[in-house]
Amino acid sequence: MDVEKVNSMDFGEFVDVFGNVIERCPLIAAAVWSQRPFSDLEDLEKHFFAFIDALPQSGQEGILRCHPDLAGRELQRGALTAESLREHSGAGLMSLGAAERLQLAELNAQYRARFGFPFVLAVRLGDREAVPRELARRLQCPPAQELRAALGEVKKIGRLRLADLLGSPPAQQ
Ligand SMILES: NC(=O)N[C@H]1NC(=O)NC1=O
């Protein structure tokens, strides 16, 4: 898909295609559509990220709260979005043993109790062993630093999802 195609999309088509670039936040795609025309695909990505950066902390935390726990209840219930399911599956999180699942559930609960939002990690960039390791490490971080780290992961997930949709390698950071 090239930038001309993206610029030619009407609102409905744009939100259908890009509505889950940021997990369960189609409002962001809806807002980005108003910024057309995009000069190139990197410019499109910049608008997604600029929207996130411009939100007050409550909005940024809201974005994090729209993410499912990794290997959590949504996965058990078959309620993950297609994108999240693909990411879980690619990282091997569909085939955890009972002990690994329990360990992750406990760490996820501790993280949520400490920070008030779920732990977010771009799992496509690592392996499944990285998830509990990163979770345990980030549990120790100060809250302001952790909010920044979590939003950085949201952007990494968004960058990979955009690259999938556009059929291009992810833009450089
Ligand atoms: N909680 C969390 O990180 N969820 C996400 N991570 C990822 O790579 N896909 C998701 O849905």
PDBQT file of the ligand as one rigid body, heavy atoms in Angstrom, charges set to zero:
ROOT
HETATM    1  N1  LIG A 201      -0.152  -6.462  27.307  1.00  0.00    +0.000 N 
HETATM    2  C1  LIG A 201       0.491  -6.382  26.139  1.00  0.00    +0.000 C 
HETATM    3  O1  LIG A 201       1.663  -6.051  26.051  1.00  0.00    +0.000 OA
HETATM    4  N2  LIG A 201      -0.220  -6.700  25.039  1.00  0.00    +0.000 N 
HETATM    5  C2  LIG A 201       0.312  -6.614  23.763  1.00  0.00    +0.000 C 
HETATM    6  N3  LIG A 201       1.679  -6.798  23.458  1.00  0.00    +0.000 N 
HETATM    7  C3  LIG A 201       1.763  -7.209  22.182  1.00  0.00    +0.000 C 
HETATM    8  O2  LIG A 201       2.826  -7.428  21.572  1.00  0.00    +0.000 OA
HETATM    9  N4  LIG A 201       0.508  -7.403  21.666  1.00  0.00    +0.000 N 
HETATM   10  C4  LIG A 201      -0.434  -7.102  22.624  1.00  0.00    +0.000 C 
HETATM   11  O3  LIG A 201      -1.638  -7.200  22.562  1.00  0.00    +0.000 OA
ENDROOT
TORSDOF 0
